[in-house]
Amino acid sequence: MNKKEAIEIIKKLKEMYPDAKCSLDFNSPFQMLVAVCLSAQCTDERVNKTTPSLFAVYNTPLDFANANLEKLENLIHPCGFYKNKAKNLKVAGEKIIKYFNGEVPKNMDDLVTIPGVGRKSANVIMLEAFNDAQGIAVDTHAKRISNRLGFSKQAEPTKIEIDLCKMIPKEYWKDVNHIFIWHGRNTCTSQNPKCEKCTLKDLCDYYNKKK
C-alpha cells in the first residue's frame, strides 16, 4: 500500500461513517482519563453506564487520591478487573496531584507515566481531551483493520502505530481511530466480516486473498 491508497481508504471510511466520534462520555480531561482506563477489556457502553455514579462520588484527581479503595472498587465493579483498575486510578490521582499540579498533563511522555495509562490510552486522551493527535491509538479494531487492509503486517500495537503514522498524513490522524472503531463494529467485524457490502473490498488485502 502507498500513501495515495492509504488516503483513499481513509476518505472512503470518513464517507461511510461521517458521524464517527469517541463513544466515551466525559466532561473534563481527568474524566476522559478515568473513562479510558476503565474501558480496558470493557465496552464503552458499559463504561458510560458506570461513570455517572462514579463521578457523582469521585470526580477530581484529589477525590481519587483520597478515595476509599473498597468503595472505589464497588463503584467500578461492572467494568471488570476492578481491583487493579481501582488501585491504578487511586495512584493516578495521587501522581497527578504530586507531579502535575492536579492537572492531566498535555503531552504523551508525561501521560504514559501515569498508572493505567499506556500509549494507546495516552493517544486517546491527547485527541479527545486536548484535540491534539500525537499518534494513532491502536485498539483491537484498529489492529484488525490495519492488518486486513494492508496498512501493517505487524502484530504489536506500537509497531502497527508506526506503520500507520508513516502511511497516513498527520492531518488524518484525528479521524483514523474513530473510523476504524466504527468500521470494526459495523462492517469489518472480528467474526464473519461483511466483506461483500464493504466499499473498501477492492482495496482490501484480506478480501482479495479470499477471492
Disulfide bonds with the S-S distance in Angstrom:
none
